[in-house]
Amino acid sequence: MVFGYTDALVTIATINLDNLVSFYTNFLEQKPTKLLPNVYAEFQLSGLRLGIFQPKNPHQTEFETTAKSKISLCLEVSNLEIAIAHLSNLGYPPPGKISVASHGREIYAYDPDGNRLILHEGIGD
């Protein structure tokens, strides 16, 4: 590898940091592994780090658009119905129905900022 990267992480920008960190703390049932109040939070997931940051003032308008993001946070779950119930209990029920694809069952949901979550249960899981 030419530039020798050592890790990867996905980040979500938000102007509502406390609200989104609270949602992911409850949804993932874990506290952030890193937390800088009003700046950044990071969760360690299996095989992935998820960072949530608040953009600095000059850049906040870039993230205030109402257009849907083209990026999805896909989480493989062991029981799709339990995951749906958990999201619903948090006040964010998935708007659609479970669909079946070649790779298993899945459902789309959204976090408080409208970022797409895809909950996926593999075939035979």
Helices and strands as residue ranges (DSSP letters): E 9-13, H 17-28, E 34-36, E 40-45, E 48-53, G 57-63, E 72-76, H 80-89, E 99-101, E 104-110, E 116-122
